[in-house]
Amino acid sequence: MSDFFLNRFQQLIQEWKIPFDVLSRLMSVNEAELKNFFYAQDHDPQVHIQAQHLVAVDERLRSVFPDVADRLDWLNTPHSEFGDMSPLEFGAKGPEELGWLSYTIET
């Protein structure tokens, strides 16, 4: 994995202010695998794929909400299209929901 991608993923985590337990649910991986991904540089392919999905979601969000405060507001505010959950809560339900979240941003 490139340093650029890892840096971009770390930037997303910092901007979104996501704790590891929430991030692991959002990525559908266990917390130990996620920590290995960062600290042991053990780049499990499944973790890498899920990280790519989140970076893609963030890129779409950046195109709709250039300001980080607006992105955070959207990510943390309940929306009817997500069953009155925040996008982060909804996306953490599973890979299909994360895909729906990504699709919703585009429309």
Salt bridges, closest charged atoms under 4 A:
GLU15 OE1 - ARG62 NH2 2.76
GLU15 OE1 - ARG71 NH2 3.06
ASP21 OD2 - ARG25 NH1 3.91
GLU31 OE2 - LYS35 NZ 3.56
ASP58 OD2 - ARG8 NH2 2.18
ASP58 OD2 - ARG62 NE 2.81
GLU59 OE2 - ARG8 NE 2.80
GLU106 OE2 - ARG60 NE 2.29
